[in-house]
C-alpha cells in the first residue's frame, strides 16, 4: 500500500486514457478469457500509469500492427524492447529498465551444444510467428551462406512438440513462455544457449498527445514508487 502524503499529491489530475498496445506474451502479458490484459507487465503498467495520473486502455495486437500503431499514434504506449530501428524516429523511451527477458536457443538433450553460427548451417530453427528479434539475429537466420531452414509455428507448445518429434533441431524462443509451455506439456528441462538479454522500457509514441509530458510523468511516477519502497521491477523470467 502506498504511504506518505508526498505520493498522494504527486500525481496530476487523471487524464484521458492512454492506449497501451501489447502482443500476447504469456506469462508476462496476455489476454484472459474476458480479453482483459493480465500478467506482471500489465499490472506494473497499470500501477505506474495510475500513479502518473493516467488510465490504461489495453489493446492486444499482432506485433506488426502494434509497431504500426506506435508509428501512427493510434497506440500511445508499449512496454517493450528499446532500440528497435524501425521505431527510432517515431517513439520516445523511458529512462528506467522495468525488467529483462531472455532469448535462448533450445535443443534436445540428445543433441550436442551448438556452436553459433556455424552449427546452424543447413539446420532447421523453429520460430514463433509474430515475434520479432534483434536485427543481428534476423540477419543471421537469413544469411544465405548459412542456409538456415526457418520453420514457423503459432505457439510455444507447438514449437516444443516439433522439437521433440525432430521437425527441426533448434527452437529460438523466450525463456518465460518456454518454461510455461514445458509445464503444460509436462516436459523436463531443455538445454539451451543464451542468445540475448532484452531490456523492457516504456515506449511512448511521439504522436501521442503531449508525448514528452507523458514520458516525463511515467519516469517521475516510477521514481516516486521506487523511493516509497514499492517493488517496481518485473520478476525475472
C-alpha positions as CSV (number, residue, x, y, z in Angstrom):
1,X,0.0,0.0,0.0
2,X,1.3,3.5,-0.9
3,X,2.2,5.6,2.1
4,X,3.2,9.2,2.7
5,X,1.4,12.4,1.8
6,X,4.0,13.3,-0.9
7,X,2.9,10.3,-3.0
8,X,-0.7,11.1,-2.5
9,X,-0.3,14.6,-4.1
10,X,2.3,13.9,-6.7
11,X,0.1,12.6,-9.5
12,X,-1.6,15.1,-11.8
13,X,-5.4,15.0,-12.2
14,X,-6.4,11.9,-14.1
15,X,-6.1,12.4,-17.9
16,X,-7.8,10.7,-20.8
17,X,-6.9,7.0,-21.0
18,X,-3.7,6.0,-22.8
19,X,-4.0,3.2,-25.4
20,X,-1.4,0.6,-24.3
21,X,-0.6,-1.8,-27.0
22,X,0.8,-5.3,-26.4
23,X,1.1,-8.6,-28.1
24,X,0.4,-11.9,-26.5
25,X,3.5,-12.9,-24.5
26,X,2.3,-15.2,-21.6
27,X,3.0,-15.3,-18.7
28,X,4.5,-11.7,-18.9
29,X,1.4,-10.2,-20.5
30,X,-1.6,-11.9,-22.1
31,X,-5.4,-11.6,-22.5
32,X,-7.6,-13.5,-20.1
33,X,-10.9,-15.1,-21.2
34,X,-12.6,-11.7,-20.8
35,X,-10.0,-10.1,-23.0
36,X,-8.5,-8.1,-20.1
37,X,-4.7,-7.7,-20.1
38,X,-3.1,-9.8,-17.3
39,X,0.4,-10.7,-16.2
40,X,3.2,-8.7,-14.4
41,X,3.8,-6.4,-17.3
42,X,0.2,-5.4,-17.4
43,X,-0.1,-4.9,-13.7
44,X,3.1,-2.8,-13.4
45,X,2.0,-0.7,-16.4
46,X,-1.4,0.0,-14.7
47,X,0.3,0.9,-11.4
48,X,2.8,3.3,-12.9
49,X,0.2,4.9,-15.1
50,X,-2.3,5.3,-12.2
51,X,0.4,6.9,-10.1
52,X,1.2,9.3,-13.0
53,X,-2.4,10.2,-13.3
54,X,-3.4,8.2,-16.4
55,X,-5.7,5.3,-17.1
56,X,-4.6,2.4,-19.3
57,X,-6.8,1.1,-22.1
58,X,-5.1,-2.1,-23.3
59,X,-5.2,-3.4,-26.9
60,X,-3.9,-6.8,-27.9
61,X,-2.3,-6.6,-31.4
62,X,0.0,-8.6,-33.6
63,X,3.5,-7.2,-33.4
64,X,3.4,-5.6,-36.9
65,X,0.1,-3.8,-36.1
66,X,1.5,-2.7,-32.7
67,X,4.5,-1.2,-34.3
68,X,2.3,0.5,-37.0
69,X,0.2,1.9,-34.2
70,X,3.2,3.5,-32.5
71,X,4.2,5.0,-35.8
72,X,0.7,6.4,-36.5
73,X,-0.2,7.4,-32.9
74,X,-3.2,5.0,-32.7
75,X,-1.2,3.3,-29.9
76,X,0.2,5.7,-27.2
77,X,2.4,3.3,-25.2
78,X,4.1,0.0,-25.2
79,X,6.1,-1.8,-22.6
80,X,8.7,-3.4,-24.8
81,X,12.2,-3.5,-26.1
82,X,14.0,-0.2,-26.8
83,X,16.3,0.5,-29.7
84,X,14.2,-1.0,-32.5
85,X,15.5,0.7,-35.6
86,X,12.0,0.8,-37.2
87,X,10.6,2.7,-34.2
88,X,13.5,5.0,-33.5
89,X,12.2,8.2,-35.2
90,X,8.6,7.5,-34.1
91,X,9.0,6.9,-30.3
92,X,10.4,8.1,-27.0
93,X,11.9,5.7,-24.5
94,X,11.8,5.8,-20.7
95,X,14.9,6.1,-18.6
96,X,14.2,3.0,-16.5
97,X,14.6,-0.6,-17.3
98,X,11.5,-2.4,-16.0
99,X,13.0,-5.8,-16.3
100,X,14.6,-8.1,-18.8
101,X,13.6,-11.1,-20.9
102,X,15.9,-13.8,-22.1
103,X,16.1,-15.2,-25.6
104,X,17.6,-18.7,-25.9
105,X,18.3,-21.3,-28.5
106,X,16.8,-24.6,-27.2
107,X,17.9,-28.0,-28.4
108,X,17.2,-31.7,-27.5
109,X,19.2,-33.4,-24.7
110,X,20.5,-35.9,-27.3
111,X,21.9,-33.0,-29.4
112,X,25.4,-31.6,-28.6
113,X,25.5,-27.9,-27.7
114,X,25.7,-26.0,-31.0
115,X,28.4,-23.5,-31.9
116,X,26.8,-20.3,-33.2
117,X,26.5,-19.6,-36.0
118,X,28.5,-22.4,-37.7
119,X,26.4,-25.3,-36.4
120,X,23.2,-23.7,-37.6
121,X,24.3,-24.1,-41.2
122,X,21.7,-26.1,-43.1
123,X,19.7,-26.8,-39.9
124,X,16.1,-26.1,-39.1
125,X,15.3,-23.5,-36.5
126,X,11.7,-23.1,-35.2
127,X,10.4,-19.6,-34.6
128,X,7.1,-18.4,-33.2
129,X,5.1,-16.5,-35.8
130,X,4.5,-12.8,-35.0
131,X,7.6,-12.4,-32.8
132,X,10.4,-10.0,-33.7
133,X,14.1,-10.3,-32.9
134,X,17.1,-8.0,-32.9
135,X,18.4,-7.3,-36.5
136,X,21.6,-9.2,-35.8
137,X,19.6,-12.4,-35.1
138,X,17.3,-11.9,-38.1
139,X,20.3,-11.3,-40.3
140,X,22.0,-14.4,-39.1
141,X,18.9,-16.5,-39.8
142,X,18.6,-15.1,-43.3
143,X,22.2,-15.4,-44.2
144,X,22.4,-17.3,-47.5
145,X,25.8,-18.6,-46.6
146,X,24.4,-20.4,-43.6
147,X,21.3,-21.7,-45.3
148,X,19.2,-21.9,-42.1
149,X,15.8,-23.5,-42.7
150,X,13.4,-21.4,-40.7
151,X,10.2,-23.2,-39.5
152,X,7.4,-21.1,-38.2
153,X,4.7,-22.2,-35.8
154,X,1.9,-20.4,-34.0
155,X,2.6,-21.1,-30.3
156,X,5.3,-22.2,-27.8
157,X,3.7,-25.6,-27.1
158,X,3.7,-26.5,-30.8
159,X,7.4,-25.4,-31.1
160,X,8.4,-27.7,-28.3
161,X,6.5,-30.6,-29.7
162,X,8.1,-30.0,-33.1
163,X,11.5,-30.1,-31.5
164,X,10.6,-33.2,-29.6
165,X,9.5,-35.0,-32.8
166,X,12.5,-33.8,-34.7
167,X,10.9,-31.5,-37.1
168,X,13.9,-29.3,-36.5
169,X,16.9,-29.4,-34.2
170,X,16.5,-26.0,-32.5
171,X,13.9,-23.6,-31.1
172,X,14.6,-19.9,-30.8
173,X,12.3,-18.6,-28.1
174,X,12.0,-16.6,-25.0
175,X,12.6,-18.2,-21.6
176,X,9.4,-17.3,-19.7
177,X,6.9,-18.7,-22.3
178,X,9.0,-21.8,-22.9
179,X,9.1,-22.5,-19.2
180,X,5.3,-22.2,-19.1
181,X,4.8,-24.4,-22.2
182,X,7.1,-27.1,-20.7
183,X,5.0,-27.2,-17.6
184,X,1.8,-27.5,-19.6
185,X,3.3,-30.3,-21.7
186,X,5.0,-31.9,-18.6
187,X,8.3,-31.9,-20.3
188,X,11.6,-31.9,-18.5
189,X,14.3,-29.3,-18.6
190,X,15.6,-28.5,-22.1
191,X,19.3,-27.5,-22.6
192,X,19.8,-24.1,-24.2
193,X,22.3,-21.5,-25.2
194,X,21.6,-17.9,-24.1
195,X,21.3,-15.6,-27.2
196,X,20.4,-12.2,-25.9
197,X,19.0,-10.4,-22.8
198,X,16.3,-7.9,-23.8
199,X,15.6,-4.9,-21.6
200,X,12.0,-3.7,-21.2
201,X,11.2,0.0,-21.1
202,X,8.1,2.2,-21.6
203,X,8.0,3.2,-25.3
204,X,5.8,6.3,-26.0
205,X,4.6,7.2,-29.5
206,X,5.8,10.6,-30.5
207,X,2.4,11.2,-31.9
208,X,0.6,10.6,-28.6
209,X,-1.0,13.8,-27.2
210,X,1.7,15.6,-25.1
211,X,4.1,12.6,-25.6
212,X,7.0,14.3,-23.9
213,X,4.9,15.1,-20.9
214,X,3.5,11.6,-20.8
215,X,7.1,10.1,-20.8
216,X,8.2,12.6,-18.1
217,X,5.2,11.7,-15.9
218,X,5.9,7.9,-16.3
219,X,9.6,8.4,-15.4
220,X,8.7,10.5,-12.4
221,X,6.0,8.1,-11.2
222,X,8.4,5.2,-11.4
223,X,11.0,7.1,-9.4
224,X,8.4,8.0,-6.7
225,X,7.1,4.5,-6.4
226,X,10.6,3.1,-6.1
227,X,11.5,5.8,-3.5
228,X,8.5,4.8,-1.5
229,X,9.7,1.2,-1.3
230,X,7.4,-0.2,-3.9
231,X,8.5,-3.2,-6.0
232,X,8.6,-1.8,-9.5
233,X,10.8,-4.4,-11.1
234,X,9.4,-7.2,-13.3
235,X,10.1,-10.7,-12.0
236,X,13.0,-12.5,-13.6
237,X,11.9,-14.9,-16.2
